[in-house]
Amino acid sequence: MTCIKALALAATILFTGIAYADESVIVKGYAVENIGVYDREGNWLRDASTSTLPAPVTATAFDPDLGMVRITANGKELWLDTLELSLNRKPTVAWSCATASTTQSADSTTGGVMGLGDLCNK
């Protein structure tokens, strides 16, 4: 029985990964002139001029935990930070508006909601 549960779990993980992989991440453009290039673990290697990088380009890998995508440019694989890119889809963050702190009455003139947007309606 334990073997069947393990196989079911492995199949679920495998098929979830396949379904996620079908959603192509496309780099539509670059937010900076010189972009950081990183290794697979997220360690900075160097800067690269975005004028030498292709756009749009389909990412060959996406790591949501590190917030990085891998593209191929000039025959080399480059890991880039998604904060410096314009992507076809935005990463999402699991955030409960109920746990977001509210402003004090002295801050009532502030129109922002800590970047959470109109969805929180605070």
Number of C-alpha atoms within 10 A of each C-alpha: 5 7 8 9 10 11 11 12 11 12 12 12 11 11 11 11 11 11 9 10 13 8 9 14 19 19 21 15 17 20 12 12 11 15 18 18 20 19 15 15 10 15 11 14 11 11 12 14 11 16 10 10 17 16 15 14 16 18 20 16 16 19 15 11 6 12 14 25 24 24 22 16 13 10 7 8 15 21 26 23 18 21 13 16 18 16 20 14 12 9 10 7 6 5 9 9 14 9 7 13 10 12 14 7 7 7 9 9 8 8 7 12 17 10 6 14 10 9 8 11 8 14
